[in-house]
Structure formats: structure tokens, C-alpha cells
Amino acid sequence: MFTGIVEELGEVVGKEDLTDAARFVIHGPVVTADAGHGDSIAVNGVCLTVVQVLPGGNFSADVMAETLDRSSLQKLAVGSRVNLERAAAVNSRLGGHIVQGHVDGTGHVVSRSSSEHWDVVRISLPRSVARYVVEKGSITVDGISLTVSGLGRDDSGDWFEVSLIPTTLELTTLGRAPEGTPVNLEVDVIAKYVERLLSEKEV
């Protein structure tokens, strides 16, 4: 489990394309400081298992085809910046919200509007997960726990907006993401459980 509070802005320093998977080597000295084989690290909101901790603050992780097909990790290349977070410790503060590291869908940056102290970023929302997103609720974008500040639909489809404070702009990939950038989305898992419980009750 994660909290959506990005610990470090890492970088892809190696990528090996395999038959039905890919092996990434990622530079992240903060998240590898106490990491070991089998530990979980969220990379742009996707929970990956550490295969090996390497010298220089690097770690390797294998990503199967299913994950590549369902997330934006397939578009990562050497030099790509990524949001990194270690799995939450049981005794740590829940600074964001409950994040599983399981991508529900992908969207893309539709537009961004900058003001003196923050940016408002509009992101496309797949129809399949739109029902789980509510204004002032939580959503995870590329591993970042954010509050939905706006929600709507136009001719191009569903969208939501998030307002990014200077810290988020400086310390995460979303601060630099131009229009068209693909992003991983994970909705609040509580909403999915409630939906399932209600559907079972109706049956």
C-alpha cells in the first residue's frame, strides 16, 4: 500500500525490452536507501517489485506485458523522469490517501493553466472509471495523491481538474507535463468497494 506522497523524482537509466515484458533500471537513491529484493516501489503510480538493488542508488524491476498494456510505463524510455514512492510503513502517517499501485486506466493532460502560485491541470477521464471520481474526492495521477478540483464532460469526453501547489509542481513529473502527456490513474478504492457491496445487495 502507498499514500500517493511522492518521495523522489527518479530517472529511467536503463530499459531492456523482453519478449513479453520489460526490465527497467531506475535511479532513485532515496527509495533505494533501505530497499531490498522483493520490496515494493511505486513508479508513476504502478506498484513494482524490486528485482535487484544496484550500485549508485539504482534498482531494477520487471514489468510484464499486462502492466505495460494497461499503463503509461510502456512509453518510458531512458532519460524519462518518474515519480517514486516506497510502500507505506504501518506506523507512518497517511499523508495522502490509500493507494494500491494498481492502475485503473490512463488519461492524458488536456490543458494546463498557470497562475502566480499554482497550476490547474485538466486531465481526460476514461468513461470506465468516471463514475468513481467526485469533486473534492481523491484520485491518484502518476502516483500523486491529488484532490479533484473540477469535473465535467465536453465533446471530447469526460475530464477532471486538479490544482497543483508549488511543491507538487517542483517535485513531481506532473509539474513539467505538457499537453498530451499520458498519465496513470487510480481511483479511490473505497468507491469501488461501495459499488460492489451495493450491487450484491440488489441481487
Backbone as CSV, one residue per row, in Angstrom:
resi,resn,N_x,N_y,N_z,CA_x,CA_y,CA_z,C_x,C_y,C_z
1,MET,0.839,-1.194,0.000,0.000,0.000,0.000,0.875,1.244,0.000
2,PHE,0.379,2.309,-0.654,1.092,3.574,-0.732,0.153,4.695,-0.275
3,THR,0.688,5.905,-0.205,-0.139,7.030,0.217,-0.264,8.111,-0.856
4,GLY,0.487,7.980,-1.950,0.409,8.984,-3.003,1.233,10.226,-2.715
5,ILE,2.125,10.147,-1.721,3.041,11.255,-1.444,4.386,10.899,-2.062
6,VAL,4.721,11.543,-3.165,5.933,11.219,-3.908,7.163,11.562,-3.067
7,GLU,8.059,10.586,-2.940,9.260,10.794,-2.148,10.417,11.341,-2.967
8,GLU,10.389,11.034,-4.259,11.570,11.355,-5.057,11.217,11.375,-6.535
9,LEU,11.856,12.269,-7.256,11.740,12.312,-8.710,12.926,11.534,-9.274
10,GLY,12.653,10.321,-9.744,13.715,9.453,-10.232,13.886,9.555,-11.733
11,GLU,14.740,8.683,-12.267,15.013,8.704,-13.701,15.261,7.286,-14.205
12,VAL,14.688,6.981,-15.369,14.956,5.701,-16.014,16.360,5.756,-16.617
13,VAL,17.229,4.871,-16.168,18.614,4.860,-16.674,18.895,3.617,-17.506
14,GLY,17.939,2.698,-17.578,18.105,1.520,-18.405,16.765,0.892,-18.704
15,LYS,16.631,0.333,-19.897,15.402,-0.362,-20.281,15.761,-1.484,-21.239
16,GLU,15.325,-2.679,-20.910,15.555,-3.840,-21.754,14.208,-4.420,-22.155
17,ASP,13.938,-4.432,-23.453,12.687,-4.989,-23.950,12.826,-6.495,-24.079
18,LEU,11.975,-7.232,-23.368,11.970,-8.674,-23.401,10.804,-9.168,-24.257
19,THR,10.657,-10.457,-24.406,9.619,-10.997,-25.290,8.218,-10.566,-24.873
20,ASP,7.919,-10.725,-23.599,6.586,-10.381,-23.114,6.662,-9.523,-21.861
21,ALA,7.721,-8.740,-21.758,7.930,-7.907,-20.575,9.015,-6.883,-20.874
22,ALA,9.344,-6.101,-19.869,10.449,-5.146,-19.971,11.129,-5.065,-18.618
23,ARG,12.421,-4.884,-18.620,13.160,-4.702,-17.375,13.685,-3.268,-17.348
24,PHE,13.302,-2.544,-16.294,13.732,-1.163,-16.126,14.807,-1.078,-15.052
25,VAL,15.745,-0.192,-15.257,16.683,0.197,-14.213,16.409,1.666,-13.924
26,ILE,16.117,1.954,-12.665,15.672,3.291,-12.281,16.586,3.853,-11.201
27,HIS,16.968,5.110,-11.388,17.812,5.804,-10.412,16.917,6.465,-9.374
28,GLY,17.111,6.077,-8.116,16.316,6.641,-7.021,17.023,6.414,-5.705
29,PRO,18.026,7.221,-5.375,18.812,6.998,-4.160,18.013,7.080,-2.868
30,VAL,16.944,7.859,-2.840,16.135,7.961,-1.618,15.370,6.667,-1.383
31,VAL,14.663,6.183,-2.410,13.821,4.996,-2.227,14.628,3.710,-2.145
32,THR,15.878,3.734,-2.610,16.708,2.532,-2.524,17.565,2.506,-1.269
33,ALA,17.510,3.560,-0.465,18.369,3.652,0.719,18.168,2.472,1.663
34,ASP,16.937,1.992,1.788,16.662,0.849,2.669,15.911,-0.256,1.937
35,ALA,16.033,-0.268,0.606,15.293,-1.237,-0.198,16.064,-2.543,-0.319
36,GLY,15.326,-3.607,-0.562,15.913,-4.916,-0.780,15.118,-5.686,-1.806
37,HIS,15.640,-6.825,-2.211,14.948,-7.678,-3.174,13.537,-8.013,-2.677
38,GLY,12.553,-7.827,-3.541,11.173,-8.151,-3.203,10.372,-7.000,-2.634
39,ASP,11.025,-5.882,-2.324,10.292,-4.724,-1.806,9.454,-4.081,-2.908
40,SER,8.438,-3.336,-2.495,7.560,-2.659,-3.450,7.892,-1.178,-3.539
41,ILE,8.001,-0.693,-4.770,8.197,0.734,-5.032,7.222,1.136,-6.122
42,ALA,6.475,2.203,-5.891,5.552,2.715,-6.904,6.318,3.601,-7.878
43,VAL,6.185,3.285,-9.157,6.816,4.051,-10.227,5.715,4.657,-11.074
44,ASN,5.559,5.961,-10.993,4.441,6.645,-11.657,3.107,5.997,-11.299
45,GLY,3.007,5.593,-10.021,1.749,5.050,-9.532,1.546,3.576,-9.766
46,VAL,2.531,2.895,-10.351,2.428,1.460,-10.600,3.306,0.727,-9.588
47,CYS,2.720,-0.180,-8.848,3.467,-0.942,-7.851,4.371,-1.945,-8.549
48,LEU,5.689,-1.770,-8.391,6.667,-2.683,-8.974,7.477,-3.345,-7.869
49,THR,7.958,-4.541,-8.163,8.764,-5.291,-7.208,10.242,-5.129,-7.538
50,VAL,11.018,-4.795,-6.532,12.459,-4.639,-6.726,13.078,-6.001,-7.013
51,VAL,13.723,-6.127,-8.172,14.438,-7.356,-8.503,15.829,-7.317,-7.889
52,GLN,16.479,-6.153,-8.017,17.841,-6.032,-7.515,18.126,-4.574,-7.176
53,VAL,18.786,-4.364,-6.056,19.295,-3.037,-5.711,20.705,-2.946,-6.264
54,LEU,20.954,-1.932,-7.058,22.214,-1.802,-7.787,23.034,-0.642,-7.245
55,PRO,24.325,-0.626,-7.539,25.179,0.473,-7.074,24.709,1.829,-7.611
56,GLY,25.033,2.873,-6.879,24.728,4.229,-7.328,23.304,4.675,-7.109
57,GLY,22.576,3.973,-6.215,21.197,4.375,-5.952,20.219,3.934,-7.009
58,ASN,20.525,2.835,-7.703,19.648,2.314,-8.750,18.968,1.027,-8.303
59,PHE,17.836,0.712,-8.926,17.191,-0.579,-8.725,16.590,-1.052,-10.037
60,SER,16.444,-2.360,-10.159,15.829,-2.919,-11.356,14.475,-3.503,-11.008
61,ALA,13.580,-3.491,-11.984,12.228,-4.039,-11.797,11.727,-4.567,-13.125
62,ASP,11.058,-5.712,-13.066,10.463,-6.298,-14.265,9.001,-5.877,-14.368
63,VAL,8.581,-5.560,-15.591,7.198,-5.153,-15.845,6.624,-6.065,-16.915
64,MET,5.588,-6.833,-16.564,5.004,-7.774,-17.520,4.146,-7.050,-18.550
65,ALA,3.844,-7.756,-19.624,3.112,-7.164,-20.739,1.762,-6.603,-20.314
66,GLU,1.072,-7.308,-19.406,-0.240,-6.848,-18.923,-0.134,-5.439,-18.342
67,THR,0.899,-5.209,-17.536,1.086,-3.892,-16.918,1.471,-2.855,-17.964
68,LEU,2.321,-3.224,-18.900,2.721,-2.298,-19.959,1.511,-1.881,-20.797
69,ASP,0.623,-2.849,-21.076,-0.556,-2.566,-21.905,-1.557,-1.664,-21.193
70,ARG,-1.603,-1.737,-19.850,-2.627,-1.022,-19.102,-2.125,0.269,-18.442
71,SER,-0.890,0.613,-18.667,-0.330,1.805,-18.027,0.521,2.581,-19.020
72,SER,0.988,3.725,-18.578,1.842,4.558,-19.425,3.308,4.158,-19.323
73,LEU,3.626,3.103,-18.548,5.021,2.688,-18.418,5.606,2.246,-19.751
74,GLN,4.748,1.794,-20.664,5.232,1.354,-21.969,5.902,2.497,-22.738
75,LYS,5.569,3.723,-22.404,6.119,4.876,-23.117,7.395,5.418,-22.478
76,LEU,7.806,4.824,-21.347,9.027,5.290,-20.706,10.244,4.884,-21.517
77,ALA,11.236,5.766,-21.514,12.493,5.494,-22.200,13.629,5.957,-21.302
78,VAL,14.844,5.601,-21.662,15.995,6.068,-20.895,15.988,7.595,-20.871
79,GLY,16.077,8.156,-19.694,16.018,9.607,-19.535,14.683,10.107,-19.027
80,SER,13.644,9.258,-19.074,12.327,9.667,-18.570,12.382,9.860,-17.061
81,ARG,11.736,10.921,-16.584,11.623,11.148,-15.143,10.391,10.434,-14.624
82,VAL,10.484,9.909,-13.411,9.379,9.144,-12.837,9.185,9.499,-11.367
83,ASN,7.936,9.431,-10.915,7.607,9.636,-9.508,7.827,8.331,-8.752
84,LEU,8.516,8.412,-7.616,8.840,7.217,-6.839,8.323,7.336,-5.412
85,GLU,7.798,6.219,-4.905,7.364,6.151,-3.510,7.531,4.733,-2.989
86,ARG,8.133,4.607,-1.821,8.220,3.301,-1.174,6.863,2.937,-0.569
87,ALA,6.649,1.629,-0.373,5.434,1.179,0.294,5.354,1.805,1.680
88,ALA,4.138,2.118,2.105,3.944,2.781,3.396,4.253,1.819,4.543
89,ALA,4.891,2.355,5.568,5.109,1.579,6.789,3.852,1.646,7.646
90,VAL,3.608,0.602,8.429,2.393,0.528,9.240,2.314,1.686,10.231
91,ASN,3.457,2.152,10.705,3.464,3.214,11.720,3.660,4.601,11.130
92,SER,3.527,4.741,9.806,3.729,6.050,9.188,2.415,6.813,9.075
93,ARG,2.517,8.131,8.907,1.320,8.958,8.714,0.763,8.747,7.312
94,LEU,-0.556,8.746,7.206,-1.204,8.621,5.910,-1.387,10.026,5.340
95,GLY,-0.326,10.513,4.697,-0.332,11.899,4.241,-1.260,12.167,3.067
96,GLY,-1.490,11.149,2.231,-2.374,11.334,1.093,-3.669,10.566,1.295
97,HIS,-3.834,9.458,0.558,-4.965,8.563,0.776,-4.510,7.146,0.452
98,ILE,-5.364,6.163,0.636,-4.983,4.771,0.390,-4.808,4.544,-1.115
99,VAL,-3.578,4.191,-1.484,-3.229,3.966,-2.881,-2.679,2.546,-3.007
100,GLN,-3.207,1.770,-3.932,-2.783,0.387,-4.088,-1.637,0.209,-5.084
101,GLY,-1.485,1.167,-5.981,-0.492,0.989,-7.037,-1.013,0.142,-8.180
102,HIS,-2.343,0.042,-8.289,-2.993,-0.709,-9.357,-3.702,0.289,-10.276
103,VAL,-3.241,0.413,-11.495,-3.773,1.407,-12.417,-5.160,1.006,-12.904
104,ASP,-6.114,1.922,-12.781,-7.487,1.678,-13.245,-7.693,2.109,-14.688
105,GLY,-6.843,2.977,-15.172,-6.959,3.470,-16.538,-5.925,4.542,-16.785
106,THR,-5.828,4.963,-18.014,-4.899,6.045,-18.355,-5.661,7.205,-18.966
107,GLY,-5.163,8.388,-18.711,-5.696,9.599,-19.322,-4.540,10.373,-19.930
108,HIS,-4.802,11.608,-20.291,-3.725,12.463,-20.784,-4.006,13.904,-20.371
109,VAL,-2.955,14.684,-20.302,-3.094,16.095,-19.955,-3.786,16.810,-21.107
110,VAL,-4.955,17.363,-20.819,-5.728,18.068,-21.841,-5.273,19.525,-21.943
111,SER,-5.091,20.155,-20.803,-4.667,21.561,-20.790,-4.117,21.896,-19.416
112,ARG,-3.386,22.987,-19.335,-2.935,23.480,-18.045,-2.945,24.994,-18.059
113,SER,-3.378,25.548,-16.923,-3.495,26.994,-16.774,-2.663,27.419,-15.576
114,SER,-1.734,28.307,-15.806,-0.806,28.716,-14.751,-1.209,30.055,-14.154
115,SER,-1.071,30.151,-12.836,-1.243,31.419,-12.143,0.042,31.682,-11.368
116,GLU,0.023,32.658,-10.511,1.248,33.036,-9.818,1.749,31.943,-8.882
117,HIS,0.829,31.252,-8.224,1.239,30.295,-7.195,0.824,28.851,-7.447
118,TRP,0.042,28.566,-8.461,-0.357,27.185,-8.717,-0.745,27.013,-10.176
119,ASP,-0.862,25.767,-10.603,-1.339,25.417,-11.936,-2.621,24.607,-11.804
120,VAL,-3.553,24.850,-12.689,-4.739,23.997,-12.803,-4.533,23.124,-14.033
121,VAL,-4.545,21.811,-13.820,-4.308,20.854,-14.904,-5.578,20.060,-15.164
122,ARG,-6.008,20.043,-16.419,-7.177,19.256,-16.821,-6.698,17.960,-17.456
123,ILE,-7.294,16.842,-17.046,-6.871,15.513,-17.486,-8.075,14.740,-17.993
124,SER,-7.914,14.056,-19.103,-9.013,13.244,-19.642,-9.303,12.082,-18.715
125,LEU,-10.549,11.658,-18.697,-11.007,10.633,-17.753,-11.724,9.529,-18.521
126,PRO,-11.184,8.308,-18.515,-11.859,7.211,-19.225,-13.271,6.994,-18.696
127,ARG,-14.200,6.731,-19.578,-15.597,6.521,-19.186,-15.740,5.382,-18.181
128,SER,-14.866,4.392,-18.303,-14.980,3.216,-17.442,-14.732,3.514,-15.966
129,VAL,-14.035,4.606,-15.668,-13.745,4.930,-14.266,-14.345,6.268,-13.837
130,ALA,-15.006,6.953,-14.754,-15.527,8.291,-14.448,-16.517,8.273,-13.289
131,ARG,-17.270,7.188,-13.147,-18.294,7.129,-12.092,-17.691,7.093,-10.692
132,TYR,-16.411,6.777,-10.569,-15.763,6.714,-9.261,-15.141,8.040,-8.828
133,VAL,-15.177,9.026,-9.699,-14.494,10.297,-9.424,-15.519,11.356,-9.053
134,VAL,-15.308,12.022,-7.926,-16.216,13.065,-7.465,-15.418,14.319,-7.126
135,GLU,-16.063,15.463,-7.277,-15.409,16.721,-6.939,-15.066,16.747,-5.446
136,LYS,-13.859,17.185,-5.142,-13.285,17.230,-3.791,-12.879,15.849,-3.281
137,GLY,-13.033,14.815,-4.120,-12.573,13.483,-3.747,-11.111,13.303,-4.118
138,SER,-10.576,12.132,-3.795,-9.168,11.843,-4.058,-9.009,11.028,-5.334
139,ILE,-7.911,11.286,-6.033,-7.528,10.499,-7.205,-6.011,10.470,-7.262
140,THR,-5.471,9.389,-7.796,-4.029,9.274,-7.936,-3.661,9.453,-9.401
141,VAL,-2.781,10.401,-9.678,-2.309,10.671,-11.031,-0.809,10.436,-11.064
142,ASP,-0.377,9.413,-11.805,1.048,9.049,-11.853,1.646,8.905,-10.455
143,GLY,0.856,8.330,-9.555,1.343,8.082,-8.208,1.216,9.240,-7.247
144,ILE,0.603,10.346,-7.676,0.456,11.534,-6.840,-0.964,11.599,-6.298
145,SER,-1.101,11.646,-4.984,-2.415,11.794,-4.370,-2.879,13.239,-4.542
146,LEU,-3.999,13.420,-5.242,-4.499,14.763,-5.542,-5.993,14.851,-5.249
147,THR,-6.439,16.077,-5.031,-7.855,16.352,-4.809,-8.476,16.859,-6.101
148,VAL,-9.610,16.292,-6.464,-10.317,16.715,-7.681,-10.935,18.086,-7.442
149,SER,-10.478,19.075,-8.203,-10.988,20.440,-8.017,-12.051,20.808,-9.039
150,GLY,-12.192,19.996,-10.078,-13.209,20.249,-11.087,-13.515,18.973,-11.839
151,LEU,-14.719,18.884,-12.378,-15.167,17.656,-13.022,-16.178,18.024,-14.092
152,GLY,-16.069,17.396,-15.265,-17.028,17.738,-16.301,-16.926,16.843,-17.517
153,ARG,-17.694,17.204,-18.541,-17.714,16.455,-19.790,-17.951,17.433,-20.923
154,ASP,-17.245,17.228,-22.033,-17.477,18.050,-23.218,-17.476,17.134,-24.435
155,ASP,-17.358,17.725,-25.628,-17.432,16.931,-26.855,-16.325,15.887,-26.953
156,SER,-15.212,16.128,-26.264,-14.089,15.186,-26.340,-14.187,14.070,-25.303
157,GLY,-15.101,14.209,-24.332,-15.277,13.175,-23.327,-15.217,13.716,-21.910
158,ASP,-15.084,12.819,-20.949,-15.033,13.203,-19.544,-13.657,13.745,-19.185
159,TRP,-13.626,14.632,-18.200,-12.364,15.188,-17.726,-12.490,15.568,-16.251
160,PHE,-11.344,15.725,-15.609,-11.310,16.273,-14.257,-10.130,17.237,-14.167
161,GLU,-10.169,18.082,-13.153,-9.093,19.041,-12.951,-8.487,18.890,-11.564
162,VAL,-7.203,19.164,-11.471,-6.500,19.195,-10.192,-5.710,20.495,-10.127
163,SER,-5.587,21.025,-8.925,-4.814,22.249,-8.715,-3.501,21.885,-8.030
164,LEU,-2.404,22.256,-8.654,-1.084,21.849,-8.183,-0.372,23.001,-7.481
165,ILE,0.019,22.748,-6.228,0.754,23.752,-5.462,2.216,23.729,-5.888
166,PRO,3.000,24.753,-5.527,4.409,24.809,-5.947,5.215,23.563,-5.620
167,THR,4.990,22.957,-4.458,5.738,21.751,-4.085,5.481,20.629,-5.085
168,THR,4.225,20.424,-5.470,3.886,19.384,-6.439,4.473,19.709,-7.813
169,LEU,4.438,20.977,-8.179,5.000,21.383,-9.463,6.499,21.127,-9.521
170,GLU,7.166,21.344,-8.408,8.625,21.216,-8.377,9.098,19.774,-8.235
171,LEU,8.365,18.961,-7.473,8.883,17.658,-7.063,8.256,16.465,-7.764
172,THR,7.379,16.698,-8.742,6.755,15.578,-9.454,6.781,15.807,-10.959
173,THR,6.561,14.737,-11.688,6.562,14.823,-13.156,5.398,15.657,-13.674
174,LEU,4.312,15.737,-12.916,3.139,16.470,-13.380,3.415,17.963,-13.484
175,GLY,4.407,18.433,-12.760,4.761,19.842,-12.842,5.348,20.243,-14.177
176,ARG,5.857,19.248,-14.913,6.504,19.529,-16.197,5.753,18.926,-17.385
177,ALA,4.645,18.248,-17.115,3.951,17.504,-18.169,3.213,18.434,-19.133
178,PRO,3.578,18.431,-20.409,2.867,19.267,-21.384,1.557,18.619,-21.818
179,GLU,0.766,19.347,-22.563,-0.483,18.803,-23.093,-0.196,17.544,-23.913
180,GLY,-1.047,16.547,-23.734,-0.881,15.294,-24.458,-0.129,14.225,-23.688
181,THR,0.504,14.591,-22.573,1.261,13.623,-21.788,0.339,12.551,-21.213
182,PRO,0.627,11.258,-21.430,-0.196,10.202,-20.843,0.086,10.061,-19.355
183,VAL,-0.948,9.755,-18.574,-0.792,9.600,-17.126,-1.572,8.385,-16.648
184,ASN,-1.050,7.758,-15.591,-1.738,6.632,-14.958,-2.741,7.154,-13.939
185,LEU,-3.910,6.539,-13.904,-4.964,6.963,-12.986,-5.384,5.801,-12.095
186,GLU,-5.503,6.078,-10.806,-6.078,5.108,-9.867,-7.129,5.828,-9.038
187,VAL,-8.338,5.334,-9.090,-9.430,5.960,-8.340,-9.410,5.462,-6.903
188,ASP,-10.181,6.112,-6.060,-10.264,5.735,-4.648,-10.884,4.350,-4.530
189,VAL,-10.141,3.409,-3.965,-10.595,2.015,-3.890,-11.882,1.888,-3.068
190,ILE,-12.121,2.795,-2.133,-13.329,2.723,-1.310,-14.580,2.833,-2.179
191,ALA,-14.519,3.672,-3.212,-15.667,3.836,-4.106,-15.986,2.524,-4.820
192,LYS,-14.971,1.784,-5.198,-15.196,0.508,-5.890,-15.786,-0.540,-4.959
193,TYR,-15.341,-0.553,-3.720,-15.909,-1.491,-2.745,-17.378,-1.170,-2.466
194,VAL,-17.692,0.115,-2.332,-19.081,0.511,-2.078,-19.965,0.083,-3.237
195,GLU,-19.496,0.305,-4.462,-20.279,-0.091,-5.630,-20.544,-1.597,-5.626
196,ARG,-19.515,-2.388,-5.313,-19.675,-3.840,-5.299,-20.656,-4.276,-4.223
197,LEU,-20.549,-3.707,-3.055,-21.442,-4.056,-1.952,-22.904,-3.738,-2.301
198,LEU,-23.117,-2.580,-2.901,-24.477,-2.197,-3.285,-25.040,-3.094,-4.360
199,SER,-24.194,-3.486,-5.323,-24.664,-4.356,-6.401,-25.019,-5.742,-5.855
200,GLU,-24.245,-6.239,-4.891,-24.539,-7.536,-4.293,-25.863,-7.472,-3.521
201,LYS,-26.122,-6.322,-2.875,-27.344,-6.170,-2.100,-28.564,-6.202,-3.015
202,GLU,-28.430,-5.599,-4.209,-29.545,-5.565,-5.148,-29.886,-6.944,-5.662
203,VAL,-28.893,-7.808,-5.781,-29.108,-9.177,-6.238,-29.832,-9.977,-5.159
